[in-house]
Amino acid sequence: MKTLTSISELSGQGRILIYGSGRRGRLLAGLLDKLRGLAPAAYLDSSRSGTLDGVPIIPLAEYRPEPGDEVVVASAFWPEIVRALDERGIRDFWVLREAASEVLCFVDITSRCNVKCRFCPYLNNPDRPIGPDWDLDRFRIAHAQFSFARGVSFCSAGGEPLLNPHLEDMCLFLKERGQDAEFYTNGLALGRLIERPGLREAVDFVKMSFVSPRAEVQERWMRGTSLAVVEQALTGLARFAKRPALALMAVLMTENAAHLADILRFAREVGACEVNCTYMRPGPDPYLRAHSLEYGGKPGDRALWLAQRDEALALAREAGIRLTFEVKLDHLFAEFEGRPRVLPQGEGGLTRLCLQPWEFLYVLNNGDVSPCCYGGQNRVGNVFKPRDLVFGGYAHLLLKDRLSQGRLRGPCRGCESAPMGTVAELRDMVREKFK
């Protein structure tokens, strides 16, 4: 059994048989035609027979393998199919897998915000979708498109979730269905969470963007905040609520990277269980763009950061706080160091070492869906359009296939969030994920 990461991995020399005549099998057939000009010789099925779009459907019991056959399993029931093929002695085949149950879905349920963070990628974005707050009915319609996800995160990229009066209803809706509920916040409205026991019980995790425990730095970068109000709200949350757990999302720029140890001390004081570090740097736009793998600083900053990181890790172990770095910063300082951020013209075999399309969905306020919070132009559907299948749909599969072949377009080509690497490296990363 091999994980299929790209249509280009199929040789096309013999018959191509798709195991699965449902929606996913038909999507794969469409990709074969669009990208390779190939058509399946037949669909395999556990019991059905007949034809589909003029292609025969062969029950597994009647399938007779021929030399050069390439069988591709394209079905949500792939574990059962793999066992059935193994029982027939067929072990050389491909599986088109989707880790739907591992996906975390981020949703903008409001476009209103009570601060103006200088690093916000939406603040001055003329293309930012602005719409009304979602209510429970609107959320229930959208939820049908991500009901498989392990959880939903109400994010603060498009607006402050606590300003939406229906947040509690949505969190309770998720809990009734066994899904995790979390939200991002700038901290100013946390008092609303403390005052609403129902919301406290429905939320599993709170993540707060945070720059520095020094008021002048915090309020310079998160304009409109008051560090005193935030600290009071965080202390109250830790004191009165065993749930939810609190994570500080440390936003580190060049000027405050040296404050990481201070942030860890602050996290210990307010009872945070995790600190996740995201890195930002100025971009070409009138606002600052987020780049998880960038640390844009002056000569010598790297040595300073490494020293601060070691001190912070020691503090985290001592305080029992989980310290994480978005997109594994160790890669930046090790094997990925010095790699190009922009795809060289005419360079073959290179792509972005990015797994976000395999593990991430971002739903904007207007319902548009992107597999990445940095590539807003990479739309793969809309949750309010019943015909759009946003995860594992045609546009989503096509995007992943292009990424797996190094055929980057639009935002992926110019993105600086993920380093460049070889196509083989990305495919190995995908296969490692699906082990």
N, C-alpha and C positions, 0 to 999 in steps of 0.2 A: 504494500500500500504506500502510495506517495501522495503528498499534498500538492495539488495543482495551484501554483501561484500566478501563472500566466498562460494564456492560450498558446503562446509561442513555444511552450514546452512540448506540445503535442507534435509529433513528427508529420502526421498527415499522410504517411506512406501507405498505411493499410486502412482498414475500416475503423471509423470512430463510432462507438456505441455509447449513448448516454443512458445511464441507469437512473431513471426518474423522468416520468412524463408529465409531471406537474409544472407549476409555474417556474421553479428554478431550472428544471430541465429545458423548458422552452426558452428561457433567458439565455442559457448557455448556448443553445442552438443559434440564437440570434447573434451572439458574440462571435461564434465560429464563422458565420456568414459575413459579418461586417469586417472582421479583422483578418480573416484568412481565406475568405471565399470558399469555405468548406461547408458541407452539409453532413449531418449524422447519417450513417448507413441504416441505423435502427435505434429505437428506444428499447431499453430493457425494463421489465416490470416484474414485481414479485408474482403477480397472477394474471394481470390484464393482458389482453391481446387485441389486435385491430390495427388501426392506423391513426396517426396524428399529423395533420398538415401534409398528408401524402407520404409520411414516413412510417414504416411498419413498427408496431409494438410487439416485442417478442417476450413471452413469459420466460423467467429465468430457467425453468425446468426444460424448456425447449431450445435454449441457446447452445449452439455448438461453436466453440472458439475456433478461429482460424489464425494461421501465422500472421503476425503483424497487427492483430486487433488491438485497439486502444480503448479500454473501457473507462469512462469517467462517471463517477457517482456524483450526481447533482440532486440531492434530496435532503430535506430536514431530518429524515430518518436514516441518515448514513450509518450510524452505529449498527443498526439491525441489518442493513444491507451488507455491510462489511462482513458480518458473521455469516450471512447467507452465502456470500461469494466464497468465503473461506471453507465452508462446508462442501462446496462444489469443487474445491481444489483450485480455485482461481485466486491467485495472490498478487499478480502483477497488474495493478490498476491504479487509476488516479482518483483522488477525492477532492471535490471542491467544497471546502469547509468554511463555515461561518461560526465564529464564537459568539453567537448572539447573546448567550446567557452571561457573558463576561463584559458586555458593553455597558458603559455608564453614559446616560443620556443627559445632556445639559440643555436647559430650557429657559428662555427669556420670557417671563410671565408679565413683565411690565417694561415700559420704556421710560419710566420716571425715575429720577435719582435725586438724592439730597446732598451730593457733594460733586465736585469737579476735579477728579484726579488727573494730574498732569500726564500720567502714563496710560490713561484710558484710551483704548483703540477706537472707541465709538464717539467720544465727546465732540470732536470736530469732523466726523466722517459724514460727508454729504449723502452717502448712500445708505446710511444707517436706517433700518426700518423702524418707523415710529407708529405705534398703534395703541389701541385701548388695552387696559389691564385685562388679562384672561380671567374669566370666571370658571366655576367648576364644570359647567356644560361645555365650554370651549376646550377645557383641558381634557375632559372625558373623550371628546371626539379625536383630539390629537393623540391621546394615549394609545389608541388602537394601533398606531404605527410604531410604538416602542414598548408595548406591553411585555415583550420578552426580556427587556433589559434588567440587569441585577438591581438597578436603582436609578433614581432621577435626582439630578442636582439643579436646583433653582439658582441660576447664576446671576451675578451682579454686573456682568459685562454690558448688558443692554439697559439695566436699571436695577434699583435696590428692591429685592424681593419682599422685604418686610413692609414696603409701602403698599403692596397688593393686599386688600382686605380678605381675599379668598385663599390666601396661602394655607391657612389651617385646614380648610376643606380639602384642598388638593393633597396635602400630606396624609390626612386620614384616609383618603381614597386609595393612596399607594399602600398604606399599612394594611388595609383590608385585603389587599391582593398580594401581600408578602414581599413587597419591594421596599428597598431602602429609600429613605427620603433625607436629603440634606440640602443646605442652601449656603450660598456665599453672601456676605454682608460687609458693609464698611464699618459696622459696629455702632453707628449713632442711634439706630432704632432698636437696639437689642432689648431695651426696656419693655417693648411690646411682647417679646418672647417670654421674658420673665413673668409678665403679668398674665399670660394666657397658658394655664396648665395644660389645656388640651393640645395646644401647639407644641409645648415642650415634650409631651409624651409621644407625639406623632413624629417628631424629628429625631433622626439618628445621629446627625453630625452637623455642626455649624463651622463654616470656614470663613475666617475674617481676613481681608486684605490689610496688611500692616506694613509700615515702612520703617519706623524707628521709635524707640521709647523716648527719644528726645523730641520735645514738642516742636522746636523750630524746624526740624527735618520733616516730621510727620505732617505738619500743617502746611509746609511749603509744597510738598508733593501731593497731598490729598487736601486740596483747597476746600474750605468749608467745614473741615473736621475740627473737633476739639479733643485733644489727647486726654484731658481730664474726664470728659464725658465718656469717651471710649473705655478708659480704664475703669471707671465706675461701673459701666454696663458689664464689662467682662468679669469683674470681681463679683458682681451680683449674680451673674449667670453661674459661675463656679460655685457660689455659696448656696444657692437655692435650688439648683437642678443637678441631680445625679446624672440625668440625661438632659440634653444631648451632650456628646463629647465635643470638645472644642479644638479646632486646629487653627493656628495662625498661618496665613499665607504670606510669608515674608517677601516683600517686593524689594529686591536689592538693586540699586544703581551704583555706579562707580563711587559716588560720594558717600554712600552709607554702607558699602560692603564691609567696612571695618567694624560696623555696629552689630554684626551677626551674634557675637557673644552676648552683647547687651540685650538683643532680642530674645535669646535663650533664657537669660535671667528673668526678663519680663514675663515670658511664657510660663516659667515656673511659678512666678508670683500670682498670676491670674488663673492658674490651674489648667493650662492647655496641655493636651496629651500629644500633640504633634506640631511640628513646624516644617512647612514645605517652602523651599526657596525657589522663587521664579526670578529670572534675570531680565532686565529691561535695558534697552539702549536707545538713544535718539535715532529716529528714522528720517527719511526724506520728506515725510508729510508734515503738516503743521501741528500734528500731535505726535506723541511718542508711541511707537509700535512695540508690542511685546515680542521678545525673542528669547525663548527658553534656553537656548544653547549659546547665547552671546554674552560675553563679558567684555564690553568695550571700555577699556581704561587706558591709563598711561603706562609707560614702561615701569616695571617694578610692581604694578598692581597685582600681577599673578602671584608673586611670592608673598605679598601681603595677604591676599585672599587665602592661599594655602595654609598660612600660619593661623589665620582666623578660623578656617574650617576645622583644623585639628583641635583648636581650643573649644570650638562649639560642639564638636563631636564628643569630647570628654565631658563637657557640661551636660549634654543631652543624656549621656549614659548615667551620669550621677543623679540627674533629676528624673530619670525614667521617662523622658520625652523622646518620641520618635522624630528623628531629623531626616528629612528626605529632600532630594534635589530633582526638580522636574527634568525629565528626559535624561537622567543619569549623567550628571556633570562630569563624573570620572571619565566618561568617554571623551569629553572635550579635552581633558588634560592628558589623555593617553593616546589610544590608537587613532582618534579622529583629529588630533591636533594638527593644524597646518593644512587641513584639507580645504579645497575651494568651497566657497559658499554659493557661488553662482556657476551654473552649468557652463563649461567651456563650449564655445561654438564648434560644431563639427566633431565633438568628442563622443565616441561611442562607448557603450558598456557602463555608463554612469547613471546614477539615479539618486533620489533622496532616501536616506536611511530613516524612513518614517513609517511607524505602525499605526498612526492615528486612524486611517480609513478602516482598519481591522478592529478597532476597539473603542471608537468614539463617535458620538452623534451630537451635533449642536443645532438646536431648533431655535430660530430667531423669532422675534415677536410676531412677525407676519406669517409664520408657519414654514418659511423656507428652511431647508435642512442642508447643512454642510458637514462633511466628515472631519472638519478641522476648524478650530476657532480662529486661526490666522488666515485661512483661505476662503473668505466670505464669498468669493466669486464662484467657488466650486459647489454649485448647487446640485444636489442629487434628488431633489423632489420637494414636495410640500405636504405637510401632514394633514392639511385640510382638503387635499385633492384625493378622493378615494382611489383613483387609478394609479397614483404614484406609490410605488413600493420603495421606501427610502433606504432601508437596510437590506442589502442583498438584491436590490432591484437592478434594472439594466444600467442606469447611469452610475450607480455605485460600483457594480462589477467592472464597468468599463474604466472607471477612474483607477481602480486597484490594478487592473491589467496593464494600463499604461504606465503606472508607477513601477510595476514589476518588470517592465521592459525598458525603462529609462526613456520613454516617450513622454516627457514632461511638457505640460502646456499651462498657460495662464499663471495663476498664483504659485503653483508647484515649481515652475521653472525659476521664478525669481525669489522664492521663499528663502529666508536666511535662518529659519528656526531649526531645520534639520540639516546635518552635514551631508556632503556628497559622499557616495561610496559606490561600489560596484553593484551591478544587478545581482550577481551571485550572493553578495553579502546580504542584500535585502531579502532575497528568497530564503536564505538560511535563517534569518531572523523570524520570518513568517512561519517556517517549519518548526523552529524552536518553540514558538508560541503555541503551536497546535500539537505538541508532543503529548 
